[in-house]
Amino acid sequence: MATLSALLRTACQRLDSSPTPELDARLLLCHLLGVGSSFLYGWPEHPLSVTQQQQFEALIERRRQGEPIAYLTGRQGFWDLELRVDATTLIPRPETELLVELTLQRLPTTPLRLADLGTGSGAIALALAKARPAWQLVATDASPAALHVARDNAATLNLAHRVCFQQGDWCDALPAGRFAALVSNPPYIAADDPHLAALGFEPATALVAAENGLADLRRIAEQAPAHLLSGGWLLLEHGWQQGAAVRDLLSRLGYHQIETHHDLGGQERVTSARIGEEHTDG
């Protein structure tokens, strides 16, 4: 029986035609093992069973031959990447997975209106729309290309009728009315972020100064109160060394219940906070 590391090395060699063979292989293995993609950053080094190894090799072979058993949908940088295993299954990247889980935990299942700011490939909005069919989702992005990818994913996943896509920059693109929650993950990452090594590649487009990410987070946090219901949630994904700065910013702006959350790799990735009273307006 091969270890995970040995299997991944072999799989990457067979997937060398992929622009991101290591990420493809790791996400396929996550799917096979039935674990979240945050598992990418903390592999337990143990053998797979013979059956699991055979299943993984079969997935890799089908992927290598071009069968759309799984493929990457992001086209602008690794923050857009997600793996579609079949027509109804999304495996979002780890930070997106954490953001989706926290949103689901913090809000009731009753019909609500939410916004996904800077949606990219649409992973957050689509995952929420799939998990909560009664929710109304609005997804915004300043990039027409990103919205094209998001709309295509929504149509493929039969979720287009559940998400309204709006072009524009952060909260500026939101339609009139207030929301129970705003979620956002500005696509900035530092060159020394440990996630880059775990993913196995370093796209130059992702290596943006951390100050740029904080500037967008500050703008979102300042705009959000005008768009949130009293008691509404703001959930922000940020860089691994930006948690303290984000908490301080939210505190100065009058948010409360401020909490930073770690991914399974132990890195601070998402900060959640509330604005106004702790009840939901009608």
N, C-alpha and C positions, 0 to 999 in steps of 0.2 A: 504494500500500500504506500502511495506517495504522500508526502506532507503537502500542506497548502502551498508553501513556497516553491516546492519542486513543480507542482501542478501549474502554478502561475507562470513560472519561467517557460515551461513547455507551451502553455497556451499563448503567451505573448509572441513566441516564435511563429506559431501557426496563424496568428492574427496580424502579421507584420504589414498587411495591406491596409489595416485600419489606421487612421490618424492618431488614435489613442488606444493601442492594443492592451496596455496594462489595465486601464480603466474599464475597458470592455470586459476583460477577463474577470476582474475583481467583482464587478457588478453582476455578471452572470453567476459567479460562485455565490454571491450573497443571495440571489434569487433561489438557487438550488438548495442552499442551506436553510432558507426560510427566515433569514435575519435581516434587520434593517441595514441600510447602507452605511450607517455610522460604524458598523462592524468593520468597515474598510480600515479604520485607524487603530484597531486593536486586535489583530489576528491572533487567536490562540493557536500555537504551533502544535497541532495534533494531526494524526492521520485521518484521511477520509475512509469510509468503508469502500469495499470493492464496488458495490452498487452505486454509491455516490460518485466515485471516480469515473465509472462508465457513463453515468448520466451527464457529468460535466464534460467529458470528452465528446459525447454526442452533441451537446449544445454548442461546443466550440466548432465542431465540424460543420454543423448546419449554419452557424454564423459565418464561417470561413467561405462556404460555398454560396453565400449571398442570400440564403433563405431569411425572410424577414421575421425570424423568431425573436430577434431583439435588435434594436439599433438606437444610436444616439440621435437626438433631435435638435440639440443646441447647435448654433452655427456662428456664434459671435464671441465665445469665450467660455471658460469652463464653468462659470456660474450658471450658464444656461443648460448644462448637460443633464440629461436624465435618460434612463434606459427604458424603452418600451419593450416589455417581454412578449406581450400579445396585444390584441386590440382593446383590452380592458384593464391592463395592469401597468401601473406606473411605478418605477422605483426612483424617487427623487434623490438628489444628492443629499449628503448628511445634514447640512444646515437647513435646507428646505424641509426635510423630514422633521427636524426638531421644531421649526416654526409652525408647521401644520399640526403637529401633535399638541403643542402648547395652545394654539388657537382653539382646537377642539376641546381641550380640557377646560379652558376658561369661559366658554360660552355655552348656554343651554342649547338643546336640540331643537327648540321651537323656532319658527321662521324668523330670520334676522337678515339684516342687510350689512354686507361686509365689502371692503375694498382691498385689492392687492395692488400696491403701488410699485411701478417698475417691474411689471410681470415677467419680462424676458420671454422664455419659452412657455409661460403659463402654468408652470408646475404647481405653484401654490394654489392659485385659483381653481385649477382643474382638480387637484387633490381634494380641496374643500368641497367643491361642487359634487364630486363623486361621493364623499363621505356624508354630506348633509344636503340631500336633494331639495329640502324646503328653504334653504338659505338663498338669498339673492346676492349674486357676486358681481362686482364691477372690477375689471382689471385695466390698469392704465400703463402706458409706456410711451416715452417720447420717440422711440424708434419705430418707424413703419415696418422695417424688416423684422424686428422682434415681434410686433403684433401679427405679422403674417405667419410667423412660425407658431405663435400661440393660437391663432384662429385655426390653423391647419391641424394642430394637435387636438383642439376642442372638437373639430368636425370628425376627426378619425376616431376619437373616443366617445362620440355621440353625446357630447356635453355642450355643444355650441348653444343650445337653447337655454342653458343654465348660467352662462357667463356673458356679460355685456362688456365688450372691449372698447376702450376710449383712448384716443391718441392725445398725448400731452405730458407735461412734466410734473411728476409727483401729484400733490393734492390739487394743483391747478387744473388737472384734467377731470376731476370728479364732477358728476352731475349734482344739481341742487338736491338738498336733503341731507340728513345725518345718518351716520353709520354706527353699528354696534361695535365694530372693530376695524382698525386699519393695520395691515401687515405690510412689511417692506423689507427687501434685502438688497440694498445698493451694491452693485458689483465691484467692490474694491477689495484688494487683498495686498498684503505686504510681501516683499520678496523673501522675507525670512519666516513666513507663515508655515508651520509644520504640516499643514494639509497639502502643500504643494509636493513635498517629498512623498507623502503617502499616495497621492494620485499618480506620481511617477512622471509628470511632465510639467513644464512651466511655461504656459503661453505668455508671450511678452505683453499681450493686451491686458492681462490680469495684474501685472505688476505696476499698480498705480499707487501713488503716494497715499499713505493712510489719512493725511489731512483732507484729501478730496472726499473720501468716504465720510469723514466726520462732518464735513460741510453739508453734504446732502442729508445726513441724519439730523443735523441741527435744523435744516430747513423744513424737513418733514415734521419734526417734533414741534416746531413753532406754528406750522400751518394746521396741524391735526385737530386742536381743540375746536376750531370753527366747523369741523366736519364730523365730530364725534357726538353721539348722544351723551348726556350726562351719565357718568358711570361707565363710559365706553373704554375699550382697551386699545392701546397702541403697542404693537409688537415689532421690534426692530432687530434684524440680524446685523451684526457688526463684526469687525475684525477681531482677531484673537487677543489683541492687547488694548482694545478700545472700551472694554466694559466699564471701567471706572469713569472714563470721560463721559460715556453715555448716561450713566447713573447720575452723575453730577449735573449734566445738562437737564435731564428730566426733572430732577429735584428743583432746580432753579426756576423751571417753567411751571411749577405747581402741580406736577403729577404726583401720585402716591401709589402705594403697593408696588414699589419699584423692586424688581428682582431680576438678577442675571442668571442665565441657565447654561449649563455645560453640556457639550455633546459627549458621546461615549469615549471620545479621545481625551476627555478632561479639559477641553478648551472652552473658554467663555465665548459663546456665539450669539445668543439672543437675549435681549432685555425686554421685559414686559412691564407695562405701567398703566395706571388708570387715571382718568381725568374726571373731575367733578364728583357728584354724589354717586353712591354705590347702588343705584337703582337704574332700571332701564325705562326711559321715557316711552310714552305711547306714540 
